[in-house]
Amino acid sequence: MPESSPPEFAPRGLLASPHVQSILTSGPWRRRRVQKRAVDYRARSEERILTARDGTRLLGFGNRAQSERRDAMVILLHGWEGSADSNYLLSTAVTLDRAGFDTFRLNFRDHGDSHHLNEGLFHSCLLDEVLDAVAIVAGEFDGPVFMAGFSLGGNFTLRIARQAPSRGLEIERAVAVSPVIRPHHVLDAMEQGLPIYERYFVHKWRRSLKYKQSLYPERYDLKEWFRIGKVRRQTEWLIERLTDFPDLNAYLEGYSVAGDYLAELETSTLIIAAADDPIIPIGDIEALPRSAALDIEVLRHGGHCGFLANWRLESWIENRLTHEFCSLADTPAEVTVAAGEIR
């Protein structure tokens, strides 16, 4: 395929709104389009259960590219209360697959159809089990391995990138899209922003924990939790009763990547974020220490994991990721999405 630069990103009119971007990317209109596009890809997916060193089991889906194989793999991580089949993750996987990359979409514990695999609840500090799963998949592949994560998955990607050398895990390039940097500030943003975001996550979290409780009624009595309607208070209730963290602050700091956490990063890493993200304060990203291993790309628009290029709800970010990985595999890709403007 001919070499070309990734398109710039400058949505116009209502599509420049961060709220339109953030809401449409996960909405049912886009889901219908993504599911239709992914029919063949999903039919070829191999379901796998990966067992971490502590016995935790995580569900994932692997695909081998069918044509123009690049002998390279991309491991993809979704956001909180998303899954391997979330719009942004599935659509990105299909684009990478068509570009010749093998792909692996990993579910976190209690995400997707995996609640039954482990009795313990998911929380965001469970890095080791995710790192183990990534190491298993990467260790089985004979070729360069890349990673991309979105939102909380971007946060996990950054932490995995930092820990990878100590585990002997070689990640060619890790990309975090709209990553959680300082969890305290994410809670602040949800509480102070449009109510739709907190309601969205509360609804999905309630559904998830209701199902978990039905699977393990002898262990979980969450009646009191279900009477709470705010994410901060819900998180605090669970952390103080069902984990070893002394308080909410200790838990939130446990998965923060702010301050000097990434200062000694060795794995080549890229952060892509939008200045108008309503969930992730851009100041948290701009305050990160610069290093030779870390690149940061801030766009004027895009919302939270949005980056929709047009009203056909085609994604700019999946093409940006494809170009990033193709450039490192020395096999440039064709641009297919409308142009825009990068700050």
Secondary structure as GFF3:
##gff-version 3
##sequence-region A 1 343
A	DSSP	three_ten_helix	13	16	.	.	.	ID=ss1
A	DSSP	alpha_helix	18	25	.	.	.	ID=ss2
A	DSSP	alpha_helix	28	37	.	.	.	ID=ss3
A	DSSP	alpha_helix	39	43	.	.	.	ID=ss4
A	DSSP	beta_strand	46	51	.	.	.	ID=ss5
A	DSSP	beta_strand	57	63	.	.	.	ID=ss6
A	DSSP	beta_strand	73	77	.	.	.	ID=ss7
A	DSSP	alpha_helix	87	98	.	.	.	ID=ss8
A	DSSP	beta_strand	102	106	.	.	.	ID=ss9
A	DSSP	three_ten_helix	115	117	.	.	.	ID=ss10
A	DSSP	alpha_helix	127	139	.	.	.	ID=ss11
A	DSSP	beta_strand	145	150	.	.	.	ID=ss12
A	DSSP	alpha_helix	152	163	.	.	.	ID=ss13
A	DSSP	three_ten_helix	164	167	.	.	.	ID=ss14
A	DSSP	beta_strand	173	177	.	.	.	ID=ss15
A	DSSP	alpha_helix	183	192	.	.	.	ID=ss16
A	DSSP	alpha_helix	195	215	.	.	.	ID=ss17
A	DSSP	alpha_helix	223	226	.	.	.	ID=ss18
A	DSSP	alpha_helix	231	242	.	.	.	ID=ss19
A	DSSP	alpha_helix	248	254	.	.	.	ID=ss20
A	DSSP	beta_strand	269	274	.	.	.	ID=ss21
A	DSSP	alpha_helix	282	286	.	.	.	ID=ss22
A	DSSP	beta_strand	294	299	.	.	.	ID=ss23
A	DSSP	alpha_helix	316	328	.	.	.	ID=ss24
###
